[in-house]
Amino acid sequence: MRHGLGVLLGLLAILASPLALAHSGDATGFAAISIDGAEVSYRFTPTTGSADDASLVRLIREKVSVTADGQPCLASEPQGMQVDYQCPASPKELVVRDDMADSLGEKHHVIAVLTWDGGSSSLNFSATEREARLSLAGAQPPQGAASFFLLGIEHIATGYDHLLFLLALILCGGNLVSLLKIITAFTVAHSITLGAAALDIITLPSTLVEAVIALSIAYVAFENLFPRLAVSHRWQVSFLFGLVHGFGFSSVLKEIGLPKDSLIWSLLNFNLGVEAGQLVAVLIAVPLLMQLRKTAHESRVVRSVSAVVLVVGLALFVERVLVGT
């Protein structure tokens, strides 16, 4: 009994982590920052709310500042969610500061990509990390593109819906061979659509993608309540819904944009970052699941955790449908 309780608490801890990220780890928005000579453009895309929210536009204008080589850059009047900053000269060292947390609170979090002629870099801004300082001289495209690896890790770490789906998939995954097939199918599928969507080969409405992702969580959790039926075709379900999740993974790249001088390299690094983050989650969960297989409480634990995931998935689905309408 203690064995089963320990495994249950471990799995619920994994479940609780992404749920906590739903409130503290989600991004307020994405920022695309580009440098063209002495001009720095800051384009913001919120993850929630209206893209023409006047109060948010004003907040960006007042709370986001840019300094080039120790000299402040002058902000223009916003055009939509974009603010252009005119610097005294083409910067060699750039400092971007985001103080929007003063108004939005400690949960404020922006994922950004800075691109310039010669490279790119991923940035993160929050209540505790307000300033990013970059030396732009001598950067090479591969070094800049490699920063997308960290962006991929960041995206999967804050993508609680993707992590919930992955947990639901492997909860009732069977033996190690079955688990490997499930994880491989998910990886291959989302890699295909991630690349296709990021390169604008295929596009789908984001509201539809997000709603189907939530529905996929609920569906797989529901299947887990009938494990004998689930295991036989779980890798196929993993592949099918993995295609949809790939569009979700691409959302950050669609909002931020890929640097044209290292497009494929940046996309590859982002995908590898997603895979690295996913692998960490799997390596934490699988040993617990293997331990669970040795107890008499497997069925009870799987049903209990799946029931929680089912409720969360349905709640996310309803929320996303309502927001999208």
C-alpha positions as CSV (number, residue, x, y, z in Angstrom):
1,M,0.0,0.0,0.0
2,R,2.8,2.4,0.9
3,H,4.5,1.6,-2.5
4,G,1.3,2.5,-4.4
5,L,0.8,5.6,-2.4
6,G,4.3,6.8,-3.1
7,V,4.0,6.3,-6.8
8,L,0.6,8.0,-6.8
9,L,2.1,11.0,-5.0
10,G,5.0,11.1,-7.5
11,L,2.7,11.1,-10.5
12,L,0.5,13.7,-8.9
13,A,3.6,15.8,-8.3
14,I,4.4,15.6,-12.1
15,L,0.8,16.5,-12.8
16,A,0.9,19.4,-10.3
17,S,4.1,20.9,-11.9
18,P,2.6,21.7,-15.3
19,L,-0.7,22.8,-13.6
20,A,1.3,25.3,-11.6
21,L,3.0,26.4,-14.8
22,A,-0.5,27.2,-16.1
23,H,-0.5,30.1,-13.8
24,S,3.1,31.1,-13.2
25,G,5.0,29.8,-16.2
26,D,2.8,30.8,-19.1
27,A,4.1,33.7,-21.2
28,T,2.3,37.0,-21.1
29,G,3.3,37.2,-24.7
30,F,6.0,36.8,-27.3
31,A,8.3,39.6,-28.5
32,A,10.1,39.8,-31.8
33,I,13.0,42.3,-31.5
34,S,15.0,43.2,-34.6
35,I,17.9,45.5,-35.3
36,D,18.2,47.4,-38.6
37,G,21.1,49.8,-38.4
38,A,20.4,52.3,-35.6
39,E,16.7,51.3,-35.4
40,V,15.4,48.6,-33.0
41,S,11.9,47.3,-33.5
42,Y,10.0,45.7,-30.7
43,R,6.9,43.8,-31.8
44,F,4.7,42.2,-29.1
45,T,2.1,39.5,-29.4
46,P,0.0,38.8,-26.3
47,T,-1.0,35.2,-25.5
48,T,-4.3,36.2,-24.1
49,G,-6.6,39.2,-24.6
50,S,-7.0,41.5,-27.5
51,A,-4.1,42.3,-29.9
52,D,-5.1,45.9,-29.9
53,D,-5.5,46.4,-26.2
54,A,-4.8,50.1,-25.8
55,S,-3.7,49.8,-22.1
56,L,-1.2,47.1,-23.1
57,V,0.2,49.2,-26.0
58,R,0.6,52.1,-23.6
59,L,2.3,49.8,-21.1
60,I,4.9,48.6,-23.7
61,R,5.6,52.2,-24.7
62,E,6.2,53.2,-21.0
63,K,7.8,50.1,-19.5
64,V,10.0,48.6,-22.3
65,S,13.3,50.5,-22.8
66,V,16.3,50.1,-25.1
67,T,19.8,51.3,-24.6
68,A,22.6,51.2,-27.2
69,D,26.2,51.4,-26.0
70,G,25.1,53.2,-22.9
71,Q,22.9,55.7,-24.6
72,P,19.1,55.5,-24.4
73,C,17.2,54.9,-27.7
74,L,14.1,57.1,-28.3
75,A,10.8,55.2,-28.5
76,S,8.3,56.1,-31.3
77,E,4.5,56.1,-31.0
78,P,3.3,52.5,-31.1
79,Q,2.0,51.1,-34.4
80,G,-0.4,48.4,-33.2
81,M,1.7,46.3,-30.9
82,Q,5.0,47.5,-32.3
83,V,7.3,50.2,-30.9
84,D,10.4,51.4,-32.8
85,Y,13.4,52.7,-31.0
86,Q,15.8,55.1,-32.7
87,C,19.4,54.7,-31.3
88,P,22.2,57.3,-31.6
89,A,24.1,54.8,-33.8
90,S,24.1,51.1,-34.8
91,P,24.6,49.4,-31.5
92,K,27.6,47.2,-30.6
93,E,26.1,46.4,-27.1
94,L,22.4,46.5,-26.6
95,V,20.4,46.4,-23.4
96,V,16.7,45.7,-23.4
97,R,14.7,46.2,-20.2
98,D,11.1,45.1,-19.5
99,D,9.5,46.6,-16.4
100,M,5.9,45.6,-17.3
101,A,5.9,43.4,-14.2
102,D,5.4,46.7,-12.2
103,S,1.9,46.8,-13.6
104,L,1.2,43.2,-14.5
105,G,2.6,41.6,-11.4
106,E,5.0,38.8,-10.6
107,K,3.5,36.4,-13.1
108,H,4.5,38.5,-16.0
109,H,6.7,36.6,-18.4
110,V,7.8,37.4,-22.0
111,I,9.6,35.0,-24.4
112,A,11.5,37.0,-27.0
113,V,13.9,36.5,-29.9
114,L,16.3,39.2,-30.9
115,T,17.6,39.1,-34.5
116,W,20.3,41.2,-36.1
117,D,22.6,41.0,-39.2
118,G,24.9,38.3,-38.0
119,G,22.8,36.3,-35.5
120,S,19.9,35.9,-33.1
121,S,19.4,35.2,-29.5
122,S,16.5,34.0,-27.3
123,L,15.6,36.2,-24.3
124,N,13.3,35.9,-21.4
125,F,11.8,38.7,-19.3
126,S,9.9,38.3,-16.0
127,A,9.5,40.1,-12.7
128,T,12.8,38.8,-11.5
129,E,14.7,38.9,-14.9
130,R,14.0,42.4,-16.3
131,E,17.1,43.1,-18.3
132,A,19.0,41.5,-21.1
133,R,22.4,42.7,-22.2
134,L,23.9,41.5,-25.5
135,S,27.2,42.1,-27.3
136,L,26.4,42.1,-31.0
137,A,29.9,42.4,-32.4
138,G,31.4,39.3,-34.0
139,A,28.3,37.0,-33.4
140,Q,28.0,34.2,-36.0
141,P,24.7,32.9,-37.3
142,P,25.2,29.3,-35.9
143,Q,25.8,30.8,-32.5
144,G,22.6,32.9,-32.7
145,A,20.6,30.0,-34.1
146,A,21.7,27.8,-31.3
147,S,19.9,30.0,-28.9
148,F,16.6,28.6,-30.3
149,F,17.5,25.4,-28.5
150,L,17.0,27.2,-25.2
151,L,13.8,28.7,-26.6
152,G,12.5,25.1,-27.4
153,I,13.3,24.0,-23.8
154,E,11.5,27.1,-22.5
155,H,8.5,26.4,-24.7
156,I,8.0,22.8,-23.6
157,A,8.7,23.6,-19.9
158,T,5.9,26.2,-19.9
159,G,3.7,24.2,-22.3
160,Y,1.7,22.5,-19.5
161,D,-0.9,21.2,-22.0
162,H,1.7,19.3,-24.0
163,L,3.2,17.8,-20.8
164,L,-0.3,16.7,-19.6
165,F,-0.9,15.0,-22.9
166,L,2.5,13.3,-22.7
167,L,1.8,12.1,-19.2
168,A,-1.7,10.8,-20.2
169,L,-0.1,9.0,-23.1
170,I,2.5,7.0,-21.1
171,L,0.3,6.4,-18.0
172,C,-1.2,3.4,-19.8
173,G,1.6,2.8,-22.2
174,G,2.3,-0.9,-21.3
175,N,5.9,-2.2,-21.3
176,L,9.1,-0.4,-22.3
177,V,8.7,-1.4,-26.0
178,S,5.2,0.0,-26.1
179,L,6.3,3.2,-24.4
180,L,9.2,3.6,-26.9
181,K,6.7,3.3,-29.8
182,I,4.4,5.9,-28.2
183,I,7.1,8.4,-27.6
184,T,8.7,7.9,-31.0
185,A,5.3,8.3,-32.8
186,F,4.6,11.5,-30.9
187,T,8.1,12.9,-31.6
188,V,8.0,12.1,-35.3
189,A,4.5,13.5,-35.7
190,H,5.0,16.8,-34.0
191,S,8.3,17.3,-35.7
192,I,6.6,17.0,-39.1
193,T,3.9,19.6,-38.4
194,L,6.2,21.9,-36.4
195,G,8.5,22.3,-39.4
196,A,5.6,22.6,-41.9
197,A,3.8,25.2,-39.8
198,A,7.0,27.2,-38.9
199,L,7.9,27.4,-42.6
200,D,4.3,28.4,-43.6
201,I,3.8,25.2,-45.7
202,I,0.7,24.4,-43.7
203,T,-1.3,26.8,-41.6
204,L,-4.3,26.2,-39.2
205,P,-6.2,28.6,-37.1
206,S,-4.6,28.8,-33.6
207,T,-7.9,28.7,-31.8
208,L,-8.7,25.4,-33.6
209,V,-5.3,23.9,-32.8
210,E,-5.4,24.9,-29.1
211,A,-9.0,23.5,-28.7
212,V,-8.0,20.2,-30.3
213,I,-4.9,20.0,-28.1
214,A,-7.1,20.3,-25.0
215,L,-9.5,17.7,-26.5
216,S,-6.6,15.3,-27.1
217,I,-5.7,15.5,-23.4
218,A,-9.2,14.6,-22.4
219,Y,-9.5,11.8,-25.0
220,V,-6.4,10.0,-24.0
221,A,-7.2,10.3,-20.3
222,F,-10.7,8.9,-21.0
223,E,-9.1,6.0,-22.9
224,N,-6.9,5.3,-19.8
225,L,-10.0,4.4,-17.9
226,F,-10.3,1.4,-20.2
227,P,-6.6,0.3,-20.4
228,R,-7.1,-2.9,-22.3
229,L,-8.5,-1.0,-25.2
230,A,-6.0,1.8,-25.0
231,V,-2.7,0.0,-25.2
232,S,-3.3,-1.8,-28.4
233,H,-3.5,1.3,-30.6
234,R,-1.9,3.9,-28.3
235,W,1.1,4.7,-30.6
236,Q,-1.4,5.5,-33.4
237,V,-3.3,7.9,-31.2
238,S,0.1,9.4,-30.2
239,F,1.0,10.0,-33.8
240,L,-2.4,11.4,-34.8
241,F,-2.6,13.9,-32.0
242,G,1.2,14.5,-32.2
243,L,0.5,16.1,-35.6
244,V,-1.8,18.6,-33.9
245,H,0.6,19.3,-31.1
246,G,3.3,20.2,-33.7
247,F,1.1,23.1,-34.7
248,G,1.0,24.2,-31.1
249,F,4.8,23.9,-30.7
250,S,5.1,26.2,-33.8
251,S,3.1,29.0,-32.3
252,V,6.0,30.7,-30.6
253,L,8.0,30.6,-33.9
254,K,5.1,32.0,-35.8
255,E,4.8,34.8,-33.4
256,I,8.5,35.6,-33.1
257,G,9.7,34.6,-36.5
258,L,12.7,32.7,-37.7
259,P,15.9,34.5,-38.7
260,K,16.1,34.3,-42.5
261,D,19.9,33.9,-42.5
262,S,19.8,30.7,-40.4
263,L,16.2,29.6,-40.8
264,I,16.6,25.8,-41.0
265,W,19.4,25.7,-38.3
266,S,17.2,27.8,-36.0
267,L,14.2,25.5,-36.6
268,L,16.3,22.4,-36.0
269,N,17.6,23.8,-32.7
270,F,14.2,24.7,-31.5
271,N,12.9,21.2,-32.2
272,L,15.9,19.7,-30.5
273,G,15.1,21.9,-27.5
274,V,11.5,20.7,-27.4
275,E,12.8,17.1,-27.6
276,A,15.3,17.7,-24.7
277,G,12.6,19.1,-22.5
278,Q,10.2,16.3,-23.4
279,L,12.9,13.7,-22.7
280,V,13.5,15.1,-19.2
281,A,9.8,14.8,-18.5
282,V,9.7,11.2,-19.7
283,L,12.8,10.2,-17.8
284,I,11.1,11.5,-14.6
285,A,7.8,9.7,-15.2
286,V,8.9,6.4,-16.7
287,P,10.8,5.0,-13.7
288,L,7.8,5.8,-11.5
289,L,5.5,4.0,-14.0
290,M,7.9,1.0,-14.0
291,Q,7.7,0.9,-10.2
292,L,4.0,1.2,-10.4
293,R,3.8,-1.9,-12.6
294,K,5.3,-3.9,-9.7
295,T,2.5,-3.0,-7.3
296,A,-1.1,-4.2,-6.9
297,H,-2.3,-0.6,-7.1
298,E,-1.5,0.1,-10.8
299,S,-5.1,0.2,-12.0
300,R,-6.3,2.4,-9.1
301,V,-3.4,4.9,-9.6
302,V,-3.8,5.1,-13.4
303,R,-7.6,5.7,-13.0
304,S,-7.2,8.3,-10.3
305,V,-4.6,10.3,-12.2
306,S,-6.4,9.9,-15.5
307,A,-9.6,11.2,-14.0
308,V,-7.8,14.3,-12.9
309,V,-6.3,14.8,-16.3
310,L,-9.6,14.2,-18.0
311,V,-11.3,17.0,-16.0
312,V,-8.4,19.4,-16.7
313,G,-8.5,18.5,-20.4
314,L,-12.2,19.1,-20.6
315,A,-11.9,22.4,-18.7
316,L,-9.2,23.6,-21.1
317,F,-11.3,22.6,-24.1
318,V,-14.3,24.5,-22.9
319,E,-12.2,27.5,-22.0
320,R,-10.5,27.6,-25.4
321,V,-13.7,27.1,-27.3
322,L,-15.3,30.0,-25.4
323,V,-12.3,32.3,-25.9
324,G,-12.1,31.5,-29.6
325,T,-15.8,32.3,-30.2
